[in-house]
Amino acid sequence: MVANLGRGNAFVIVERVDEETVGDWYVQVWLRDDNTYQLEFRDGTTAEHHQTRTISQEKVITALNGWAKGRSGWKDAFMWNRISTFSPDAD
């Protein structure tokens, strides 16, 4: 999926849906116009919404797979910035 990103198809979103768990749980990637990848994840609440950017498609694929499989170190290859302060709909 990530290898097929391009104009008109610039996003991949993977969401964890569990009716017993409150909040939004997802990871997403956006191939930006400058050919960098913006990777974001949210762990339940707006306060746990983070992003990073990279040029490495391989690192993005590894992170998406790690998140989807519940691997504990999936996000360790990046420096993350909390973006919850930019969200007008804070929980």
C-alpha positions in Angstrom: 0.0 0.0 0.0 2.7 2.5 0.9 4.6 1.8 -2.3 1.5 2.8 -4.3 1.2 6.2 -2.7 1.1 9.2 -5.1 -1.0 12.1 -6.2 -4.6 11.4 -5.7 -3.8 8.5 -3.5 -1.5 10.0 -0.8 -2.8 8.4 2.4 -2.8 5.0 4.2 -4.8 4.8 7.4 -4.9 1.7 9.7 -7.4 1.8 12.5 -7.8 -0.5 15.5 -11.5 -1.0 16.2 -12.5 -2.6 19.5 -16.0 -1.9 20.8 -14.7 -2.3 24.4 -12.0 0.3 24.1 -12.8 4.0 24.2 -11.2 6.5 21.8 -9.5 6.5 18.5 -6.6 4.2 17.8 -4.9 4.5 14.5 -1.7 5.0 12.6 -1.6 6.9 9.2 0.9 7.9 6.6 0.7 10.8 4.1 3.0 11.1 1.2 3.5 14.9 1.1 4.2 16.9 -2.1 7.9 17.1 -1.2 8.1 13.3 -1.2 8.5 13.0 2.5 6.3 10.7 4.6 4.3 12.2 7.5 3.5 9.4 9.9 1.0 9.9 12.7 -0.5 7.8 15.4 -3.2 8.3 18.0 -3.5 6.2 21.1 -7.1 6.8 22.3 -7.2 10.5 23.0 -6.2 13.8 21.5 -3.4 14.1 24.1 -1.8 11.0 22.6 -1.7 12.2 19.0 1.8 12.3 17.6 3.5 12.8 14.3 6.9 12.6 12.6 8.4 12.9 9.1 10.8 10.8 7.2 12.1 10.2 3.7 12.4 6.4 4.3 9.6 4.3 2.8 11.2 1.2 4.5 10.9 2.8 8.0 7.3 3.7 7.3 6.4 0.2 6.2 8.2 -1.3 9.2 6.3 1.1 11.6 2.9 0.4 10.0 3.5 -3.4 10.2 4.8 -3.1 13.8 1.8 -1.1 14.9 -0.7 -3.4 13.2 1.0 -6.5 14.9 1.2 -4.8 18.3 4.9 -4.8 18.5 6.2 -2.8 21.4 9.1 -1.0 19.6 7.3 -0.1 16.4 7.8 3.7 16.9 11.4 3.7 18.3 13.0 4.6 14.9 11.5 8.1 15.0 11.5 11.3 17.0 7.8 12.1 17.6 6.1 15.4 18.2 2.8 15.7 20.1 0.3 17.4 17.9 -2.6 17.5 20.2 -2.1 21.1 21.0 -3.0 21.9 17.4 -6.3 20.1 17.5 -9.4 22.2 18.2 -11.4 19.2 19.3 -9.3 18.3 22.4 -10.8 15.5 24.4 
